[in-house]
Amino acid sequence: MSNKLGIFLAGGAVGAVAALLCAPRTGQEARTMVAEKVNEAWGQAQNISADAGVNAQQVYQSAAARGQEVVSTVQAKGQEVAGQAAARVQEVASNLKPSFTQDNDELRDKIEAARQRIASQVAKNAEEAGQATEEAVEAVVEAVEPVAEEAAETPDQAKEPKAE
């Protein structure tokens, strides 16, 4: 953004010098015209700077909102999968009819252990997905914050008069 602004201002300066050299005007008229053009360019630069700040804030807010949506979706999906797994384990457990009491107890212990392993794996997967999403959101935030800060500082710098 600042590179485009610099090129724009350099082009304006070159055009102003060429106009001064080629124009059949008096010095006062030329100075008045140059002052008007500089003020016009300065106003455009301020508008561009303000727009960049607003755009950076919108990108940041959009990225943060999308990150929260993804986290919520992953958590909901993880809970749904855990519920389905638990229901499936219960279904399988209820359908088993062991012939011996000892086999029945051992089977129940194994089912409970499997249920716990499944639930812990689902929770782990949901947590990893949530962390990955948070890291992605943080990366976007880190990428956008310098642009937003620069855009926020640019209008303040534009208001300061330059020494001639």
N, C-alpha and C positions, 0 to 999 in steps of 0.2 A: 504494500500500500504506500509506504513512504517512498519507495523507489519510483512509483508512478507519479507521485506528487513532486518529487525532485525533478523528474524529466519534464513534467508539465511546467514547473516554474522556470527551468532553464530555457525551454522553448519560448515561454513568454518573454523572458529577458532578451533572447536573440531577436525575436520579432520586434520588440520595442526599440532596440538599437537600430535595426534595419529601417524601421519607420521614421526614426529621428533623422537618419542620414538621408533618406530619400524624400521626405515630405517637405513641400514648400510652405512651411509655417514659420511663424515667429517663435522665438524662444518661449515666451509666455504661453502661447497656444500649445506648443509641444509639451511643456511641463504639465499643463492642465490635463492634456490627453493622457500622458504617461501616468499621472496620479490616479485618474479615473480607471485606467486599465489595471493598475496595481491593486486598487481597492476592490475591483471586480474579481480579480484572481484570488485575492485574499479571502473574500467572501465565499467563493467556490471551494477553496481549500478548507475553510471552517465547516461548510456543509458536508463535504466528503468525510471529514474527521468525525463529525457528529453521527453520520450514518454508519460509519464503521463501528463506533461504540455501541450503537443500538443493535446492529447485526451480531456483534460478538456476544452481547448479553442474551439475545434470542437463541443463538446456537448453544450457549451454556445451559440455559433453562431447558431447552428441548432435550439436550443430552442427559441432563440430570433426571428429567421426567421419564425419559425412555429407560434409563437405568433402573429406576424404581419400579417401573412396569415389569421389566425382565425379572428382577429379584422377586417380586410378588408372584409372577407366573411360575417361576422355578419352585418357589416354596409351596405353592398350591399343588403343583404337579407332584412334588415329592410326597406331600401328605396324601394325595390321592393314590399314588403307587403303594405307599406304606399301608393304607387302608385295604387296598385290593389284595396285597400280599398277605396281610393278616387274615382277611376273609377267606382267601384260598387255603391258607394253612388250617384254619378252623374247619373248612369244608372237608379237607383231606383227613384231618384228625377225626372228625365225626363219622366219616365213612369207613374208617379202619375198625375192624372187630377182631382184636387179637384173641387167641384161644387160651392163652395163659395169663394170669395176673401179672407175673413178673415181666413177661414180654410187653404187656400193656403199659406198665410203669416205665419201662425202658423206652418204649416208643414215645410216650408222652414227654419224657425228658428230652429226647432227641428233637421232637417237634418244637418244644419250647426253645431249645437251643437254636434251631433253625430259624424260628420266628425272630429271636433276638438278633441273630446274624443278619437276617434280611432287613430288619428294622434299622439296625445300626448302619448297614451299607446304604440304605435309602437315605438316611439322615446325612451320612457322610457325602453322598453324591449331591444332595441338595445344598449342603454347606459349601462344597467345592464349586458348584455352579454359582452360588451366591457370591462367593469370594471372587470368582473370575469376573462376574458382572461388576462388582464393586471396583475391581482393578481397572476394568475397561472404562468405567465412569470416571475414576480418578485420572486416568490417562487423558481422557477428553477434557476434563476440568483443567489439568495442568497445561494442555495445549491451548486452551481458550483463554485462561486467565491472563497471560502476558499480552495477548492481543487486546483484551478488554481494558487492562490497565493502561496500555499504550494509547488506546483510543480515548480513555478517560483523561489522560494527561495532555493529549494533543490539543483539545480546545483551550485548556489553561495556557499552554505555551503560545497558542495563536493569539490570545488576548494581550500578551505582553508586547509593548511597542519595541521595535528594533532600533538600535542606535545607528545613525547614518554618519 
